[in-house]
Amino acid sequence: MSTIEQAPFTEQLYVKGTFNGWGDDTPMNYIGDGCYQAVVCFSADLHNFKISDQQGTEAFSFAADKYKAVACELKQPQTLIPAKGIGNDLTFMAPDTGLYTISVRVSDDKVEMVIEAGGENLDSEPNRALFDAGFSVEAGRGDVTGKGNKVLSPEQLFSELAISVEQSAPFVFGDNIDGYFDGVTHGYVAAGKYRHKQGWYLGAMASFVDGVLNDKTIAEEARIYPYGVTHGFTGGSGNDIEETFMLFSGQDSRQRSAAITVKSAEPAVLAIAPQLNLAMDSSSVKAFDGGVVYALSEELRQAGTPSFIALCANKSFSFSETTFGETPALKNKVHLSGHHVKPLLTSTDPQAEMTVYLAFAETEAEAIAHASSLVKQDGVSIHLQQVYDMLTHSYVWTSDREYNRALMWAKAAGKVFVSTEFGKGIWAGLPWFKDCWGRDSFIAVPGITLVNGDFADAKTIIDNFASMQLTDESNVNFGRIPNRVTSLTNIIYNTTDGTPWMVREVWDYLRYSGDKGYAKAIYPVVQTYIAGIEKHYLDEHGLMTHRDPDTWMDAKLEGKLPWSARGTRANDIQALWFTSLLVAVELAKLTGDEQSAEYYQQMAKRVSESFQKLFWDQEQQKLADRLYADDQRDLQVRSNQLMTVTVPFDNGLLDKNIGAKVVKNAVSELLFPWGITSLSQYDPIFHPYHANRDEYHKDAAYHNGTIWGWNAGFTVSSLIEYGYADFAYQLTKNLSEQILYLGHRGAMSENLDAFLNQEGGLTTTGTYAQAWSVSEFTRNGYQDYIGFKPELLADKVVLAPCLPSSWKQFDAELRFGESNALSVSYQFTDQGLQRFELAYKETSFSQAVAVQLDLHLMAQDKAKYQLVLVPDELPAVIEFDPAVASVVVNGKQRDLVQIQPSYAAVIGDLAFAKPDLSLAFPVLQGQHVLQQQVENADLVQATD
């Protein structure tokens, strides 16, 4: 009897790619003679993948090129090399949906791969009897209640937010613990997985009415909601049928669960077959009172990862483990794997609706208890209520329906990234950046937590990162919080701006919450950060120094050399440093540390004076992107300069007149209608396109022209600061289109190509969903257009609306303090007046807080005026005439105080920049042009 010789590699190999979320659920089997094989079901689409071991180590990550993606053809051998990285995937355009065999042959001199159509997908021989049982069910019934007043009801709101698609469209939901479901409508193959770490729990799902599959590939319509995805079908005799999938949030309970519902207009026998990532020979199943529970074999269980899956239904049902022979649609249409369990839950009697609940837990008892509670308490209604309450806790609804939809979806998308995987944090992006990055988290905190009134989340996130601050004075990272947390044992500190972004958001949190006690608790963390800068990174001008790649433009060639060198002092870093010092001043005052307050104030003053002197080129009227070691200016035109206007809370880093010129310069040269470029197109290293180029690696373009969604946030803020609401809103409207209709619906990608594609459309790149992209869109709505900026530590709230002229009305409830809200109703009257109805709203938890309200009003000439309302004057009706800057309060004329003159004469009329197609871009004229420059520039390696 022959035996298979020892495999060439000691590591298990996997096929990891877009088809399986880069997970490790597609192992390659060693079949002998140096050959590994895997049978994969590909949809008729383009797939990116690599051959890799589980950890993606350097020696066992195989691609065809070190830098670029390489297309693979059927039956054409492709040589592979060890090539870890991003942007150098193997790609394969599957001509048809079906099975494909990927073979990798290893010899002494090469590794070679070939893809062939076909492969075996048969029911595996079970090592136990197939399980079946029947269950009688008494389910609870809940209701979803609205908020009344001017807030849309749940039914109205969800109807307004539905994104209807007639063909395959991607979407993503999160469980707010450590998992997410990334899926597409109208399909089964690669149609979605509920993922965690490197694996998955739940995949495709199929529903049946009277034994007939509801074929999602030909569904008339799919509707994507913030709570789930519904496919609509027309069954026999014109029967209307719906199938809905929902992933539940477990943020508070740490309980992972999902629901699948099938509805039929006419009662019928309903059935649901969920795809579970459980092999028949490595799992067991048993009944409990009301359902069944699967258990993963003990030797395969991992700490912190659910190993038990309980299934229940809200109607009496029969449960059976079916086969391809009994249910051929699961093989022929759904393309399930033969070695996985195939549970089928069928209603005992004809029903108009049936919901199957799935609970995923680390113990059998937890899985059973959670699944049972979902049935008894009507888990679907609880989920719908949670989503509705999340969307309306703070609330803005304008006369622009599409903007409203985008704003609500951005809010919902932001919640996807809130997780407790590494303590409370915000993932940076999916699928690649499922880590908590310090910089990304705190840029995202305002739009994902603060403007939505989720102050407890903001505080917990700050505390989590603050607990990881380095306190070793001899370490170059002394005082810093992590740049990135990839696991509780893998924490990386290699960034300059993560910590000052946190310090900024400490003050933002305090402004919104009024939590004076926390100010005292967090003050030592801020002091330690400043001490770290003074010890290791302060120059003779009082500015903060840093390495070349340690700003947010942090891409490195082979992890060593900066693609976008910005040392020794970048302009956005100085804005953050200045802001940190001002925050320290305020915290010192709150704690009675007057000596430190004066000290930090003097440091901040020195930063401001040095910054304006060293960074502003008076002759050329330009702001430097950075200073070299010898204080010479780098005048590259980048979007970062706008942060010098928007990062400091008091906008005090630059003289306002210079700030106006900065806005004019940056916007005029960098802002296209669809986003702001990271580098001017007139710069010799500008890259018009980001990924999938033969001329260069994607990281060369990453910060050298590529558009970043989050940069639109500070762009809008800077325009609003100077009164250019209508121009800013043109950009916002284009971003709304991206959120609702481009890529993963309801989310925003990390990047866009700077230039349009050949068809005149946008090309999304980077992660398909990025936290700071959607968070900044949300923040702009609340903090900039509506202009809500609480300052509770000064016992006041500020409302500084700068409204697009297309908004004829809006209603808002704006959260602050401990369960308090400012209610605002706005109308633009036929007489050209801005009419505001303002009131502090009492909640069920507390009485309305009585604080001063500062109303900042923007006149037609873009000058700003202030009206102060004491608590006794509220509720109030304010009528403001922007043409003549006059105001009437509750029927009485009031005086206004000008707090900012108009800078319209400095900025002038603004227009979007246009891609200049006449330019011959050097980076497109040769191979790896920028890479050669970087390698020859004598830059300091920045390994971490």
N, C-alpha and C positions, 0 to 999 in steps of 0.2 A: 504494500500500500504506500503510495507516494504522499509526501507532506510538503506543504508550502515552506520554502526556505525563509530565513529571517529577512524582514523588510529592510530596505536601504536606510530608512530613517527610524530612529527610536521614538520620535514624536508622532502623534496622531495628526494626520492632515485633514483639512476641511476645505470645502468650497464655500467661500464667504462672499456675499455680494448684495446688490440691491434687491435681488429676488428673495432673500431671506433676512434682510435687515442687518447684514454683516454678522449674523449670529453663527453659532457652532452646531446647528441642527442638521447639517448635511456633511457627515463624515465620509471620507474616502476609504474604501475597503482595499486592503492589499490582497491581490489575487495571484501573486507569484511572478517570477521572471522580471522583477523590478517594476511591476506595473500596479498602480493604484487606480481604482475606478469609483465613480459615484453616478447614480442615476438621478437626474434633476428634472422636475417638471417646469419648463419655461413657458411663460405666456408669449404670444406673438408680439414681441416688443424688444427694445434695446436693453440689455442687461450688462452691468459692470460687476466685475468680481476679481478675486485673487484666490490663489491656492495658499493656504496658511495653516500654521499650527494654531492651537487654541488661543495663545497669548499674542499672536502676531509678532513673534520675535524676529530679529534681523535676519538670522540664518534661514528661517523657515517661512518667509513671506515671499512668494514667487509671483513675478509679473514678467512682462516681455521687454520692458524698457525701464531704465532707472528714473526717468523723468516724465515721460508722456504716456498717454493711453494708447493701446495697440488693439486694433480690431482683429478678431478671430473668425475664420470661415469654416464652414462644415467640411470635415474630412481633410483639412489642411493642417499638417503638423506645425506647431508653434513652439519655438525654443523658449524656455523660461530661465530667468536668472533671479537670484535673491535680490529683491528690490522693495524694501519697505518704504512707504511714503504715501502721499495723497496726490491724486491726479495722474497716476501711472497705472491705472487699472487695465485689466483685460476686458475687452468689450465684445459682446456677441449679440447680433440681431437675429433672434429666432424667427424663422420664416413662418412657422405655424405653432399654435399652442399644443404642447404635448411633451412626451418624455425625450430626454437627450442623455447620452452617456458621455461623461467627461473622463478621459483616461490620461494619466500622467505616468510616463515611463522614465525611470531613473537608470542611467548607465554611468560608467566611469567618467565620461567626458562631457555629458550634458543631461539636462532635464527637458523632456519634450511632452507637450500636451496636444491632444486631438479631441475634437467634439464631433460626435456622430449622432444622427437622429435615431430614436428608438431606445428601447430598454424594457426590462421586465418590471411590472408593478402588479404583483399578485398578493392575495391574502396570505399572510404568513401562517404557518402551521401553529395554532395556539398551543401553549403549554399548560392550559387550563380550560375548563369548560366555559363556553360563552354564557354570559350572565343575562338573566331576564327576571323581571318581577313586576308586580302591579301595585299601585299606590292610590289610596283614597285621600283627597286633599280638601281642607277647608282653609281658604286663603282670606287674608284681610283686605280691606278696601280703603284706600286713602284718597284725599283730595289735594289739589294744588290750588292754593289761595293767592290772590293778588294783593296789591298794596293800596288800591283805591286812589283817590285824588286824581292827579294827572298822569300817573304811572300806568303804562299799558298793562292789561291783564296778561296772565301767562299765555293764554291761547292767542291773544293778539300779538304779543311780543314774539313768540316762537314762529307764528305765521309770517311776521315781517322779516325774521332773520333767516328763514329757510333759503338755502342756496340750491336751486334746482338745476340738475344736469341730466342730459339725455345720453351721454356716453361717459366712458371711464374718466373719473376725476379723483385725485388723491385727497386724503384727509388724515388728521391725527388727533387723538385724545390721550389724556394722561390720567393716571390713577392717584397722583399727588403723593405717592409713596416712593416707588422705585421703578415703575413700569409705565409703558405707553402702548397704545394700539395705533400702528401706522398702516393705513389701508387705502384701497381704491374702490370706487363703486363699480357696478356692472361686471363683476368677475368673481372667480374663485381662485385661479392659479395666481399665486403671489398677490392675492387680494387683501391680505392683511395678517398681521400677527400681533398678539398682545405680548410685548417683549419685556424682559427683565435681564439686566446684566448681559450675559452672552447667550441666553436662551429665550424660550417663549412658552406661554401657557396655552393660549387659545388662538386658533387660526381661522380658516374659512368656516362658514356656517351655511347649512342648507335647511330650507323649510319646505314642507309638503302640504298640499291641500287635497284630501281624498286620495292620497298616494301619489299625486302628480307633483314633480319638482317645480318650485317657483324659480325659474331659470333667470338668475340675475344678469346673465350675459345678454338677454334680450328684454330686460325690464324696460317698460315704457319711460320710466323716470326714476331718478333717485333724488332725494332731498336730504341735504346735509344740514343738521341743526347743531347748536352748541351742546346739546345733550346726546346726540347720536345720529345714526344714518338710517333712512327709510327707503326701501325699494318698493315701487308700485307695479302691480301686475294686473292683467285682465285674465281671469281664469275661465273655466268652462262656463257656458251660458252667460257670458258677460259679467261674471262675478268679480267684484273689485277685491283685490288682495294686497296686503302690505306686510313686509317683513322689516323689523327694526332691530338694530343692534345698539346697545348702550354699554359703555364702560363707566363704572361707578367710581366716584372719588372716595378714597379712604384716608384722606389727610388727617382727620381727627381720630379715627378709630384704628388706623393701620390695617384695615380689613380690605382685601382685594376681591373685587367681584364684578360681575357683568350680567347682562340680561339680553335675551333674544326673544322677541315677540313676533308672532304671526297673527294677522287678523284677516277675517273673511267676512264679506258683507252678508253672505248666507252661511248659516251654521254648517260645519263640515268636520270631518276627522282631520285634525291638525297634527303635524309632526315636525320636530326640529332635531337636526343632527349636527352638533358642534364638533369641530376638529380639535382634538386635544393632543398635546405633545407628550403622549404616553405610548410607549411600545407595548404590544400585547405581552411579550415575554419579559418585560421589566416592570410590570404593574399588577396590582390586584384590585378587586372591586367587591364591595359588600353593600347590603341594604341597611338603612336606618329608618326610623319612623318618619316617612315623608319623602324619601329619596335615596340616592346611592352616593357612595363616596369611593373615589379611586385613591390608591396609595402608590407612590413611586417606590420601587425596590429600595430597601434600606441602604444598600451600598452606593446608590446613585444620589442620595440626598446631600444637599449642601446647606450649611448654616446660613440662616437669613433668607433662604429661598423656599417658597411654598412647595411642599411635596405631596399635598393632599388636595384633591379637587372634589367638592360636593356638588351634586346636581339635584335640583328640585324643580317643581312646576307649580303654577297657581291654579291648575285644574287637575282633576284626577287623571292619572296617566299610566301607561305601561312603559316599562323600560326594557330595552333589549340591546345587546351588542350584535349589531348586524354585520353582514358580509357583502362583498361585491356581488356575490351570486344573488343574495336576497334583495339588495338595493343597488342595482347596476349604475344608477345615476351618480352615485358617490365616486365611482371610478371613471365613468365615461364623460361626465359633465363637471363634477366638482374636483376630480383628480386628486382624491385623498391618497395618502400613502398606504400601501398594503400592510406594513408592519405596525401601524398605529391602531389603537382601539378605535372602534366606530360606534359610539353610543347613539341610540335613536330613542327619543321620547315622544310618545304618541298619545293624544287625548283619548280617554276611554270612551267618551261620547262625542257626538258632533258639538262643536263649539264655535262661537264667533270670534273668540280670542283666546290665545294661550301664550304664557310667558314662561320660559325656562330660565332659571337663575343658576349661575355658577359662582361658587365661592372657592377661593384659593388660599390655603393656610399652611402653616408650618406643622400643625398638629391635626390629627383626625377630629378631635373634639371641637377645635376652633372652626374647622371647615363646616362641620355639621351644624354647629350652633349658628353660624353666620348665614348659611343657606336657609335654615329654618326660619330665622328672623326675617329674612327678605320676603318669604312667602307670607308670614303672619302679619307683617307691618306694611305690605305693599311697597316693596323696594323701588319699583318704577316711579310711583308717586313721590316717594322721598327724594329720589334722584332729581326728578323734574323740579321739585320745590327748591332743592339746593342750588340748581343751576339758575333758576329764576331769581332767587334771592341774591346770588352772587352777581348777576348782571344788573340788578336794580338797587343794590345796597347804596351805592352812589349812582346818580342817574342823570343822563343828559339826553334829551330828545329834541331835535331841531326840525326846521321846516325842510331840510334836505334829507330825504329818505335814504339815499344811497350812503351818505356820510354816516347817518345813524347806524345803519347796518354794519358798516366797516368798523365803527367805533365799538359797537357791542361785540363784534367778532374778535377785534384786537384784544378786548378785555378777556373774552373767553379763551383765546389762544394763549394769552399771558399766563393764565392759571395752569395750563398744561405743564409749564416748566417748574412750578413750585413742587418741591419734593422733600422727603425726609431721609433720602438714601444715605447722606453723609451728615446727618443733622439737618435742621431746616435750612433750605437753600433754594437757589434758582438755577436749574440747568442752563447752560449757555445756548445750546441748540441741538437739534435732532437731525440725523441720527449720530453724528460723529462726536459732538461735544456734550455728551450726557454726563458732564462733570459740573461741579460748582466752581466757577471762576470768580475770584474776588472782584475784578474789574466789571465783568459782565453782570454779576449779581447786583452790584450797587448802582450801576447805570440803569438797571431794570427795576430796582426797588420802587421808585416813584410811580411809574406807570402800572406796575403789577400789584402793588400793595397800597401805597399812600393815597393816591387819588381815589381809590376804591374803598377807603375807610378800613382797610385791613391792617390796622396799626399793630396788633399783636404779632402778626406775621413779620412785619418789618423789624420789630424789636427782637424777635427770636432769631432772625437771620443775622442781625448785627451782633447779637450775643454769641451766636455760633462761630462766626468768623473771629470775633474779638478773643474768644477762648483759645484760638490757635495762633495768637500773636507771638512772635519770637521775642524773648526777653533777655537773650544772651547778648550783652553789650559788645562782646568781641566779634560777634557774627556780623557780616556785612548786611545781613537782612534784619538786624536788630530793629524792633519796632514795627516790622511789617506783618500784615496778615497774608494768608496764602494767595498766590496768583491762581492756583488750581488745586482742587481736591478731587483726586480720582478714586481714592479709597481712604479709609481712615488710617491707613499706614503709608499712603503715598501722597504726600503734601508738598507742593512746589511753591517757592517764594520768589520766583524770578520776574518780578515786575515792579515798576516804579509807581504806577498809578492806582493799583488796587486799593491800597490803604487810604490815600487821600479821597478816593471816591467814597469809601466807607465813612470817613470822617464827615464828608459833606452830607451824606445821608443820615448820619447821627443827628445833625442839626435839622435836616428836613423832617425827620421823625418827630423831633421835639417841637418843631413849629406846628405840626399837625395835631399832635397829641396833647401838648402842654404838660408832659410828664417830667416835672421838675426833679422828682426823686431820681429818675434815671439819669438826668444830667450829671448828678453827683457821682453816680456809680460808674459812668462811662468816661468821666474826665481823666482818670489815670491812664486809660488806654490811649487817649489822644496825646497826653503828655509823653508817654513812652514813644509814640510814633515820632513826635517832634524831636525828642532827644536822639532818636536813631538817625534822623536826617542831619542834625547838628554834628553828630559824631562822625558820620561817614560820607555825607553827600552835600554839604553846604559849601558854596564857593565864597569868594571874597566880596561878592555883590549881594549876598543874602539869597541867591537863587539856588534851586535844587539841581544837582548834577545827576547824571545817570548814564548807563551804558547805551550803546547805539540801538539795540533792539528792544529796550525795556519800556517802550511806550505801548499803546494799543496797536501800533503798527509793528508787530513783533515777529513776523515771519523770518525764518533763518534758512539759509542755504545749507542743506545737510545738517541742520541743527547747530550750525557754528557761526556762519557769517550773515550779517543783516542784509536782507533784500532792500530795506528802506531805512538806512542809517539816519538816526535823529539825535544822536548825542552831540555835544555833552549836555545841552539844555534845550528841551523842546517847549514850544509856546503853551501847549495845553497842560504840560506838567507844571509850569509856573503858575497857571491859572488855578490848578488844583492845590498847589502848595500855598498860594496866597489865601485861598478859601479855607484851607485847614487851619491856618494861623488865626483867621478871623473867628472861626468856630471855637478855637481854643480860648480866644479872648472872652467870648460870651460864656463859655463853660466856667472859666476862671471867675468871672463876675458872679455867676450863680452859686458858686461854692465859697465865695468870700475870699478868694485868693487874688487880692487886688495887685500884689506885687507881680505875679505871673501875668495877670491881665495886661499890665503896662508893658511888660517885657515882650509879650507876644504881639501887642499892638505896634511896638516899635519895629519888630521883625517884619510885620506885614507892610508897614509904611515903606520900609527899605526895599522890599520886593517890588512894590508898586513903582517906586521911583526908578529902580534899576531896570525894571522891565520896560517901561516906556522909553527910557534913555537908550537901552541896548537893542531892543527888538524893533523899534519903529525907525524906519529909514526915512528921514524927513525929506531928503532930496527926491527919492523915488516914490514917496508916499505909499510905502508898502510895509507890511509887518513880516518880520522874519519867521520862518517856520521853526528855526532853531539857531542856537549859537554854537560855533565851533569852540574848541578849547582855548583859542586865542581871542575869543570874543567877536570874531568876524561873523557876519550874518549870512545865513543860508536863506535866500529869498525864493526858494521853491514855493509855488502857489499850491497850497493844500487846504483841504477843508478844515483842518485842525484850528486855524486861526479864529474861526467863529466861536470856538469854546472859550476864548478869552473874553467874549462878550456875555456868554450864557452861564458859565460855571459859577463865577462869584455871585452870591445872592444879591449883593448890592450893586453889581455891575461896576465895581469901583477899581478894577485893575487898570483900565485904560480911561483916559479922558474921553467923554462921550462923543466929542467931535471926531476924535481919532477912531473910536469904535464905529461910528457911522461910515467912515471911509473903509474900514476893514470889511464891513458888511457889503458895501457896494463892490469892492474889489473881488471878494470871494464869490459872491453870487453871480456877478457879471461874467466871470471867467469859468466857473466850475459847475454852475447849476443848470442841468438839463431838465426838461419837464418831468422826467421820471425819476430823478434823484441827483445828488451832488457827487461829482467824481472825487476820488481821493488824491488826484494830481491833475494839474492843468494839461489839456491836450497839446499845449504848445511846449511842454517840457520834453527834452530828448529821450527820457525814459518812460514816457507815457505809453501804456498798453491799452488799446481800444477794447480788447476782449480778454476775458479772464481765463476760462478753462478750455481744454480740448484743442489746444493749438500745437501745431508741429514746430513752431519757431521757438517756443519757450515753455518752461514749467509754469504751472498755474500760480505758484507762490511768487514768481517774479512779478506777476500782474496784481497780486492780492491787494497791495496797498499803493499801487502805482498806476492809478487810473480807474480801477474797479470801483463800482458804486456800492456803498454800504447802506443798508436800510436805516440803521440807527442814526447815521449822520444827518438824515432828513430831520430828525428831532431837534438838534441844536440849530439847524438851518432855519426851521420854522420859528423857533424861539427868538433867534436873532432878528428876524424880519419883524416879528410882533413887537419886539422891544422898541423898534423905531416906527411902528404904526403901519406896516405894509401887510395888512391882513389879507387883502384880496389877492395880492401876488403869492403870498404864502399858501393861500387856500387852493390856488391852481395846482401846486405841488401836492397838497394834501388830497385833493380829489383824485389825482393820478395814483397816489398810494392806496386810496380806497379801492380803486379798480384792481390793483395788484392783490390786495387782501381778499377780495370777493371772487375774483375770476382768474387768477394766475397761480399756477403751481398748486400746492396744498391749500385747499379752499379754507378761508377763514384765518390763515396764518400769513406770515411774510418770510421770504427767504432771507438768508444772510446777505447775499450779494446779487448784483445785476452786472452784466456787461455794460461798459460805459456807452458803447455804440449799439444801435439797433442791429438786428440780424438782417439777412438779405431779404426777408419777407416783410421787413419794416416792423417787426415785433420785438418785445423784450425777451432777453435770455436770462433766466434765473440761474444762479450758480451758488456754490457754497452749500451750507446746510439748507434743507428745504423749509425748516421752521427755526427762527432765531428769536430768542427771548427779547433782546434789547430792540429789535426791529419793531415788534408789536407794542412793546412797553412805551417806547418813545412816541408812537402814534397816539396811544391813549393819553399819555402825559400832555401832549400838545393840545388835545381837546379840552382837558380840564384846567391845566395851568396857564395855557397861552390864549386860546380863543375865548374860553369862558373867563379865564384870568383869576381862578380861585387860588389864593396863597395865604393860608392861615399863618398867623404869627402869635400863637397863644402864649408864648413866654413873654410877650409884650401886651397880653390881654386884649388882642384885637384880631380880626380877620380882615384880609384885604381881598376885594373883588375888583379886578382890573380888566374888564372885558375889552377885547380888541376883535371885533366881529366882522366876518365876511359880509359884504353888502347883500349877498344872496340869502342870508338868514333873515327871514321875515319874522320868525318867532322861535323861541325855545323854552323848554321847561327843564329845571334842574333841581336835584337835591344833592348838596355838596357836604361831605362828611368831615367832621373835625371833633377833637376832644373825645370825651367818653360818651359815645352814642348820641352825638348832636349833629345837626344838619342846618345848613343855610338853604332855604327854599327860594328859588329865583324863577320868575316867569317874565319873559321878555317879548316885546312886540315892537316892530318898526312900523310906526303909524303912517297913515296917508299924508299927514302933515310933515313927514320927514323927521319925526321925533323918535328917540329911543326911549321906550317906556319899560321900566323895571318895577316889578312887584317883589319886595324883599321881606322875608320873615325868618326868624329863627324857629326851627321846628322841634317840638318836643317829641321824644321817643317813648316807647313803652318802658324804657329802663331809667330814664331820668328826665328832669325838667330841662327846658331849653336854657343853655348857658347865655348869660347876659354879658356880652363883651362888645367893645367898640367895633364898628364896621367902617373901614376906610374904602370908599368907592372911588376908584381911579377911572376917569372917563377920557376917551380919546376923541379930540376934536377933528373936524374935517381936514384941517391943515396939518394933522398929525402931532399937535402939541397935546401934552397930558395935563389933566387937571384933577384935583383931589376934593372930595366931599366927605366930611367926617360925620357919621351918624352915631349918636350915643344910643345905648340900649333902649331908653324910653321912647325913642323916635321910631322904633320898629314894632309892628310891621309898617312898611312905608311904600308909597308909590312915588317913583322918581320919573320925571320926564326931562330928558336932556336933549337940547338942540345942538347937534354937532357943528352946524353951520356957523353959529355965533357963540358957541361955548357958554350957554346959559342953562340953568337947571331950576326946576320947580320940585319941591318936596312936599307931598301931601297938600298940594294946592298953594303952597307959599314959595315965593322966589327966594333962592339962597345964593350966597356968594361961593365962588369956586376959587381955589388957589392953584396957580400953575406950578406943577412940580417938574416939568420937563418941556423945554422949548421944542419946536419942530426942527427936525434935521432933514426935511424934505429937500431943501436947497442943496445940501451936501450930497445926499444920495441920489436925488433926481428920480426919473422914471426908470424902473427896472424891467428887464426883459430876460427871458431864458437864453442861455448860451445854446449854440447849435453845433453838433459834430461837424468838424471841418474835414470833409472827405477829400479835399485837395492836398492835404498834408501827406508827405511820405514819411511814415513813422519808422524811425531807425530800428525799432525792435522787431518790425515785420520784414526788414530787408536782409536779415541774416539769421543764423542759428544761435540762440542763447546769448544774445547781445549783452543784456544786462548781467547775466551770470559771469561773463568774461570780465566785465568791468568790476564786479564785486570781488572776484577772485584776484584781480590785479591791483586792487585799491589799497592794499596794506592795512586793511581793517583789522581790528582786534577781534579775535575769536571770542564768542560769548557762549560758551558751553555751560550747561546747568546740570 
